[in-house]
Amino acid sequence: MLDRSAKGVFVIAPTPFLPDGSLDLDSADRMTDAFLAAGASGLTLLGVMGEAPKLTQEESVAFVARVLKRAAGRVPVVVGASAPGFAQMKALSRAVLDLGAAGIMVSPPPGLKGDEAVVSYIAQAMDAVDAPFVLQDYPQLTGITMTAPMIARMAADPRMVMLKAEDWPGLDKLTAIRRMEAEGKMPRVSILGGVGGQFLPEELARGADGIMTGYAFPEMLVKVCALMWAGQRDAAQDLFDTHLPLIRTEVQPGLGLAIRKYVLKKRGIIAHDTLRAPGPKLTAETAGEVDYLLGRLARTEKLAAAA
């Protein structure tokens, strides 16, 4: 099961679909193998980029079961279970935990008013899940701001093992949490960054244990983490910088998942870049821009290999 020592790159997997919108489980197999080969320390399913709200309970469980069949016992698999009600959250959590999931990720829902309401909600969510718990802090999506002292209160429950830190700007919050831990004001939890990987070197320098994102080149994220932990920050930053144009393109609100699936299809990791409706479609012009960036990356990697 997931615990507070977790670190590395947890790849957020999209949910692959066939052109008719049904689950593409063969692509799920290929995608799982590709992410493991890239050096992933863990996988995350049914996250924001997993189109979870568009899936039925049966589809969600079927997709998780397929990934776990290949990944369980090799890396921990976290499953997103945010839901309008605790009954749905509990049902999905129990189903995927029974299949071998290592932890459950939940974010507070929009509309909660005040710190006490948020802290109380997360306490109830942990009771509903009753398993290793990943708190997703993503105020750009939820509209809910969680301060470092609020997170410290939530972390008093040992079931909260990980924070997915996606506040933006969030680096100072990360520092504040690590400082509170060092001062004995809260237990140490695993912290993984997010927001598309845009601030990976900075997050690692501030004390993050890795990253949880679905950027379509996870092998780069793995190498950057290794270089940073080896004290080679300039080399880590140089490698990261070559991917920044594509990262920037991929994190566009409303269009990011379509671009991510397009790139994964171009890389042969999934068979189709289908999004389940409703969802955006890439224009020929946008696809051309992505192709240009992919070509630049390929040339840069070829030059680096020859050096």
Salt bridges, closest charged atoms under 4 A:
ASP26 OD1 - ARG66 NH2 3.33
ASP29 OD1 - ARG66 NE 2.92
ASP29 OD2 - ARG70 NH1 3.62
ASP33 OD2 - ARG70 NH2 2.69
GLU51 OE1 - LYS54 NZ 3.13
GLU51 OE2 - LYS261 NZ 2.92
GLU59 OE1 - ARG276 NH1 2.74
GLU116 OE2 - ARG153 NH1 2.91
ASP127 OD1 - ARG159 NH2 2.73
ASP130 OD1 - ARG159 NH1 3.13
ASP137 OD2 - LYS173 NZ 2.65
ASP157 OD2 - ARG159 NH2 2.82
GLU166 OE1 - LYS164 NZ 3.17
ASP167 OD2 - LYS173 NZ 2.89
ASP172 OD1 - ARG206 NH1 2.92
GLU181 OE1 - ARG178 NH1 2.76
GLU183 OE1 - LYS185 NZ 3.09
ASP209 OD2 - ARG178 NH2 2.66
ASP209 OD1 - ARG188 NH2 2.88
GLU219 OE2 - ARG267 NH2 2.52
GLU250 OE1 - ARG260 NH2 2.88
ASP291 OD1 - LYS266 NZ 3.39
